[in-house]
Structure formats: C-alpha cells, structure tokens
C-alpha cells in the first residue's frame, strides 16, 4: 500500500525568503524557540539577508552565543526586544549598554500569558509577579482577594498587557498542507501561542507530511492559525544534537 502524496497547497512557499516577502522596516516579529532550541533557522537567515531594520523582536531570548536571532543584533536590524532572558548574549549586552537597543524584560510565566492574551484578544491581566520590583514601574497596581472561600487573602497585583505582532516565525517538526503542526517535544515552547497572536504566521517545517498523517490528537497547532509554510533545510540544531559522552551499550 502506497503512502498518500504530500500536497503543497496555497500556503506553501518555495523558500523562507519568499514566505517573508512583505516584512518591512519597523515590523514586529515573534520568534519561537527557547535558547537555540526550536528556532526557525531559515526564517531568521532570510530576515537577516533582507536587511530590514528597526525591527521589534518578541522572543524568549534574542539569540544566544552569537547565534540564532543574535545575527539580527549583529546586523543592527533590531531596535527593540521584548522577552524574558538576556544571558549568554554578548551582542544584546553591547547594544543595550550603548543605548542602541530598547529592552523590555518580562518574567517568563508573565511572558507566556501575555502571548496567550494577545492571541485571545485580551487586552491585559493582573498578576502578582513583579510587584514591588523594577518590572512594576509605571504599571497599574490593584489589590485582589484570592484563594478559596475558606482562606481568602489580599494580594497586590500589577497590570500586564497582551502581546501581538505583524509576523510569527516558528518551527514545527511535521506540517501538512493545511498547516496543522506537530512539534518535537519541548521545542514547542511558546510557538503555538505566538502563532495565535500574530497577523501572519510562517511555519518552517522539518517535514512536510501527507494530509491525515498527523493524528488529530497529535495536532499541537491547528492550521487555521498558520498562513504560510516553508520546508526547512540545512538546520544546524546546535543544542538538540549535542552529545557529551557515548551512550552505554544496552544488553
């Protein structure tokens, strides 16, 4: 029995550059990934090659070890970064200290919820995270009663706003012609939330699969949130494939 053919529908683009043809100067771009895991490597390269400037990047971190999104920093294409981690990123540090990059740090749980809110059309929410710290400066603060009826208590909370973007670039392990996505383990991270919060979502696929190849229960991101699909090539997978010792033989 032969496998069903892989269909390349209207959402399919020949390359990452083609899929990102309408990214302009000043665009806001969400980028999936955690560290260097789950990065849409081809899409990042295409944006770097485009030379577009004054970009706002929304991501957990803007690259690491001078790789990933850090290439955009090295090209000085980014004017603002919104994320939750800046460690291991000398390019970001240099630009930030030189006053050439505006950085908005958001606690990681708050960051995820801001993405979810943006995708759900929720303007903002109150959270106790960050109360009394620099994160709270300039934000509305209120006190709420929280907890079960038997143990109600007052907690100070600050207002955080939802995040949205012009584009989201995400990487998925398997993608069909409709854009239904299955991610590879923890590389899913923030990607489904970003896909829902962006006007245009570009998915870079490790594998293009036939319709029906992804069991409905295994669809991590429905294709309704995906606008464009590109086949990823020559992925470096810097973190995922690193081996520090030989595996013990199994008997």
C-alpha positions in Angstrom: 0.0 0.0 0.0 1.5 3.3 -1.1 1.5 6.4 1.2 -0.7 9.3 0.2 1.1 12.1 -1.6 2.4 15.2 0.1 0.2 18.1 -1.0 1.7 21.5 -1.4 -1.3 23.8 -1.2 -1.7 27.6 -1.4 0.0 28.1 1.9 3.3 26.6 0.7 6.2 28.9 -0.3 9.4 27.8 -2.1 11.7 29.4 0.4 11.8 31.3 3.7 12.6 34.5 1.8 9.5 34.1 -0.4 7.4 33.4 2.7 8.6 36.6 4.3 8.4 38.8 1.2 6.3 41.5 2.9 8.4 42.1 6.1 9.1 45.8 6.1 11.2 48.1 8.2 9.7 48.6 11.6 7.9 45.2 11.6 7.2 43.4 14.9 8.2 39.8 14.7 7.6 37.0 17.2 10.1 34.1 17.1 9.5 30.7 18.7 12.3 28.9 20.5 14.0 28.6 23.8 17.7 29.3 23.7 18.6 27.9 20.4 16.1 25.1 20.6 13.1 25.2 18.2 14.4 28.3 16.2 13.1 28.8 12.7 16.6 29.0 11.4 15.8 29.5 7.7 13.4 32.3 8.5 16.0 34.1 10.7 18.5 33.8 7.9 16.0 35.2 5.4 15.3 38.2 7.7 19.0 38.9 8.2 19.5 38.8 4.4 16.6 41.1 3.8 18.4 44.0 5.6 15.1 45.2 7.1 15.8 47.5 10.1 14.1 48.9 13.2 12.6 45.6 13.9 10.9 44.7 17.2 11.6 41.1 18.2 9.4 39.3 20.7 11.0 36.1 21.8 12.1 34.2 25.0 15.6 35.3 24.2 17.1 37.2 21.2 19.6 34.5 20.3 22.4 33.0 22.3 26.2 32.6 22.0 26.1 34.9 18.9 23.8 32.5 17.1 20.1 32.4 16.2 18.4 35.8 16.5 21.7 37.3 17.6 22.6 37.5 13.9 19.9 40.3 13.6 21.5 42.1 16.6 24.9 41.9 14.9 23.4 43.4 11.8 21.9 46.1 13.9 18.5 45.4 12.5 16.7 45.3 15.8 15.7 48.4 17.7 13.5 46.8 20.4 13.4 43.4 22.1 10.7 42.1 24.4 11.5 38.8 26.1 12.4 37.1 29.4 16.1 36.1 29.1 19.2 38.0 28.1 22.0 35.8 29.5 24.7 34.4 27.2 24.1 37.1 24.7 27.0 39.5 24.4 25.5 41.1 21.3 22.4 42.2 23.2 24.5 43.4 26.1 26.7 45.6 23.9 23.8 47.2 22.1 21.8 47.7 25.3 24.7 49.3 27.2 25.4 51.5 24.2 21.8 52.8 24.2 21.2 51.3 20.8 18.6 48.7 21.8 15.4 49.1 23.9 14.9 46.1 26.0 11.7 45.2 27.8 12.1 42.2 30.2 9.1 40.2 31.1 9.1 37.3 33.7 8.8 34.1 31.7 5.4 33.0 33.0 4.1 36.5 32.5 5.6 36.5 29.0 3.8 33.3 28.1 0.5 34.7 29.5 1.0 37.9 27.6 1.3 35.9 24.4 -1.8 33.9 25.2 -3.7 37.1 25.9 -2.7 38.7 22.7 -3.9 35.6 20.7 -7.2 35.6 22.6 -7.9 39.3 22.1 -7.5 40.0 25.8 -6.1 43.5 26.4 -4.4 42.8 29.8 -4.5 40.9 33.0 -3.3 41.3 36.6 -0.6 39.2 38.2 1.3 39.3 41.5 4.6 38.5 39.7 6.9 41.5 39.7 5.1 43.5 42.4 7.5 45.8 44.2 10.3 45.4 41.6 11.5 47.4 38.6 9.1 45.4 36.5 6.2 47.1 38.2 7.3 50.7 37.5 4.7 52.7 35.6 2.1 49.8 35.7 -1.3 50.0 37.3 -1.5 48.2 40.6 -4.6 46.8 42.4 -5.3 44.5 45.3 -7.4 41.4 44.8 -8.9 38.8 47.1 -7.6 35.4 46.0 -7.8 31.9 47.3 -10.6 29.5 48.3 -13.5 30.9 50.4 -12.1 29.3 53.5 -8.7 31.0 53.0 -9.3 34.3 51.2 -6.3 36.7 51.3 -5.4 40.0 49.7 -2.6 40.2 47.1 -1.1 43.1 45.3 -1.1 42.7 41.5 0.1 44.7 38.5 -1.4 45.1 35.1 0.4 43.4 32.2 -0.8 43.8 28.6 -1.2 41.3 25.9 1.4 40.9 23.1 0.7 40.7 19.4 2.8 41.0 16.2 2.8 41.5 12.5 4.6 38.2 12.0 5.4 35.0 13.8 8.2 32.7 12.6 8.0 29.3 14.2 9.4 25.8 13.5 7.5 22.6 13.7 8.5 19.0 13.3 5.7 17.9 11.0 3.3 20.1 8.9 0.6 19.1 6.5 -0.8 21.1 3.6 -3.5 22.7 5.8 -0.8 23.9 8.2 -1.7 21.5 11.0 1.5 21.2 13.1 3.1 18.7 15.4 6.2 20.0 17.3 9.2 18.0 18.5 8.9 17.7 22.3 9.9 20.8 24.2 10.8 22.7 21.1 7.0 23.5 21.0 7.6 26.1 23.9 6.0 29.4 23.0 5.3 28.7 19.3 1.6 27.9 19.4 0.9 31.0 21.5 2.8 33.1 19.0 1.0 31.7 16.0 -2.3 32.7 17.6 -1.0 36.2 18.4 0.4 37.2 15.1 -1.3 38.6 12.0 0.8 36.4 9.7 2.3 33.1 10.9 5.1 31.5 8.9 5.9 27.9 9.8 9.2 26.3 8.9 8.7 22.6 8.7 11.2 19.9 9.4 9.0 17.5 7.5 6.1 18.1 5.1 3.7 15.2 5.6 0.5 14.0 3.7 -2.9 15.1 4.9 -4.0 12.8 7.6 -0.5 11.8 8.6 -0.8 13.7 11.9 -3.4 12.1 14.2 -6.0 14.8 15.3 -5.0 14.1 18.9 -1.4 15.0 18.0 -2.1 18.3 16.3 -0.4 20.9 18.6 -1.3 23.9 16.4 -4.4 23.8 14.1 -3.7 25.0 10.6 -6.3 27.8 10.9 -3.6 29.8 12.7 -1.0 29.2 10.0 -0.8 31.4 6.9 2.4 30.3 5.2 4.5 27.1 5.1 8.1 26.6 4.1 10.3 23.5 4.0 13.2 24.0 6.3 16.7 23.0 5.0 20.2 22.6 6.5 19.1 23.0 10.1 22.1 23.3 12.5 20.2 22.1 15.6 23.0 23.5 17.7 21.6 22.4 21.1 19.4 19.4 20.3 22.1 17.3 18.7 24.9 17.9 21.1 26.5 14.8 22.6 28.9 15.0 25.5 29.6 11.3 26.0 28.9 8.0 24.3 25.8 6.2 25.3 26.2 3.0 27.3 25.6 -0.2 25.4 22.3 -1.9 26.1 22.2 -5.6 26.6 
